[in-house]
């Protein structure tokens, strides 16, 4: 299975941005602000069947989507989400074609992942992760999230202190944001103590604002 991806969009009738959930070119659902709560709608597939979603991958994109759609003053003290199972509807071809830079990055680094989840999220050893960040800069892409784990056999052990969500308030120009984001990723990774078991997962942003999991 392909990892979930998010696409931020503006829709009529919504005061806040709406985040679409996609798996490859298949529309899965959407996340939006519903006045006082963040709502995730999960849609059936083309045949009307349910989607099987890997829990960690789903929670990762929901957490990112929540930060995008919720107003600045919103705080979810319970740390939960409201999930609605919605009827099927035709969303059209909102995903469109992949960015060529994204395709190039995936082609170069896909085989270098030392572990992948059932939904395809990749985990890269530290030296490869360093090269990954540099290649994002060269291709005009930005690392916007990074998380470190220890890979012990086939088990991923989370390291809560090894994570980065890029913050660049007031920077709207893409070239500058990209450089700042990749610089933060580069410096953060360099601060993590090297060890053979360390693996790194990435969320990357394209110039148009779309993000994807490496």
ZICOR-V999185 format. One record per helix or strand. SS is the DSSP state (helix for helix, strand for strand). FROM is the first residue (numbers start at 1). TO is the last residue. If there is no record, write none. Layout:
# ZICOR-V999185
ss: [SS SS]
from: [FROM FROM]
to: [TO TO]
This chain:
# ZICOR-V999185
ss: [strand strand strand strand helix strand helix strand strand helix strand strand helix strand strand]
from: [4 18 26 38 55 82 100 115 122 126 142 155 174 198 211]
to: [9 23 33 43 69 86 112 116 125 139 152 165 191 205 213]
